[in-house]
Amino acid sequence: MTKTILIATDYSLESLNILKKVLKRKDVSEDQNQYDILLVSGYDMGDSIRDLLFTTKSTIFNKIKAQEFNEAYGIIKNKYPHLINKIVCDIFTGSFQRTFDNYVKTENIEEAYYSPSIKSKGKGKFDIIPYIKKCKDLESYEIAVEIHERLPERGRLAEIFVEV
């Protein structure tokens, strides 16, 4: 059976620790489901007509997502092929709770995972955690993610795989 889960992210390598922990828990519990994983960040499109007409998701992702992020989630996907059906990066551009609720319903999202230590800020990003917490049709889970300041691998792809 395929289920859809949402991971709140800011498209940093640290935020992939949420995905890694979720998949590790499901692997340990010998979960037989496969998952469509939506990595979602809030993004404020602004109110400029030019921006609204000519901005695409790919141009937004070029601004907010590093190539290292794609490589890291590709490695995680290869580690858990029995659990992952597909991973999709997406943005939520709404500003109302009902818009988020409709997004959850449209995408058939059953579970959401987030970490309060991962804050989407800067480059037009905003935090979707308040929307996740208020959504009545969604099971949400808080995942503890520690962000270590003094890792020698800081800023590198190896950072996602460091267990401290």
N, C-alpha and C positions, 0 to 999 in steps of 0.2 A: 504494500500500500504506500502511496506517495502522500506526504504531508508537506505543507509549506510553513516555514518558520522565518521570522524577521529578526535580523540582528541589527541593533542600532549602532551605527559606526560614525566615525569622523574621517574615515579613510586613512588613518594612521596605522603603522604597523602594530602599535600597542592594542588597537581595537580588535585586531585579529585574534588576540588572546581569548576573547569572548567566544569566537567561533571554535577555536581549538578546544576550549574547555567543554563546550556544549557537545561537540562530536566525541570527545574522550569519554564523557559521561554516558552517552548513548552507546558507544562501543563497549564499555565495561558492562552495561546492563544488557548487552546482547540484543539490542533493539533490532527488530526485523524490518522496520520501515525504511523507505528511502525518502530523502528530503530535498525539496526545492528550497534553496536558501536565498533569501533576499537580504543583501547588505544595503541598508538604507540610511541616508543622512538627510536632514532637512536642508533645503536650499531656498534662499529668498531671491526670487527672480527680479525683484525691483518693480518699478512702475514705468520705466522707460518703454515707449512703444517700440523703438528700435530693438532694444534688448528682448522684449517679449516676442517680436516677430522673427528675429534672426538668430536667436540663441538655441542651440540644440543640446541634447544630453551629452554628446561627445565633446563639445566645446566646454561644457561645465565640468565634465570629468577631467579634461586636460588641465583645468585650473585647480581642482581640489584633490586629485588623486595622483599619487606618485607611481612610477613604473614598478618600484619595489613592492608596492601593495599587491599589484597583479601577480607578480612572481610568487609572493608569499602565499596568497590564497590558492594559487595553482599547486604549490607543494602540499598544502593542507588537503586539497581536493584529491591529490594522488595518494595521500596517506590513508584516506577513508573512502575509497571508491564504492564500497558496499553500502555506505550510508548516504552518499551524495548523488542525487539525480542530476542537479544542475545548481550553479551559483550564479546569481544575477546581481549586478550592482545597479542601484536605483536611487532616485532622489524623490523626496516628498516636498512639494512646492506650495502646499496649502497653508492656510493660516487659521483654520477653524477646526474644532474637534470633529464636527460632522463630516468634514472633508476627509480627515484621517480615518474615521469609522468606515466611510465608503471605500477608501483605499484598501482597508483590511478586508472588507467584504468582497470587493472585486477580485483581489488577488488570492482569496481563500486562505488567508493566513490564520493558522491555528494557535501558534505559540510565538512569543516575542521574548528576546533576551537583550539585556542592556547592562551597562555598568555605569554607576554614577561618577566614576573616576575618568570616564571618557566623555569629554565635553566638546560638542561640535561648535566651534567658534572661529571667526575669521573667514575671509574669502567668501562671504555670503552665506556661510553655513549657519544653521541654528539647531538647537537641541530638540529631538523628537521624544525624549523620555517622558515629559509631561503628557503628551498625547497617548503614549503607550499605557501609562498608568491609569488614565481616565477611560480608556476603551473598554466597554463592558463585554464585547464579543471576543475578547482576546485573553488567553492565559499568558501572563507576563511573569518573567523571572529575573531577579537581579543576580548578576554574576560578579563576584569579587575579583577585580583585576588590579594587581599592584603595578604601579609604574615606578621602576627603579631609575634613579637619576644617574648612578655611577656605573653603568654597565660599559665594559670596554667595547661591546658590539653595538653600542648606541648608534642609531641611524643606519644600520646595515640590515640586510636581509636575515642574518643570523639571529637578530634580536627576538624574533617571533618564536624561536625554538629554545631560548634560554630558560631553564628551570632554576629558579633561585629559591 
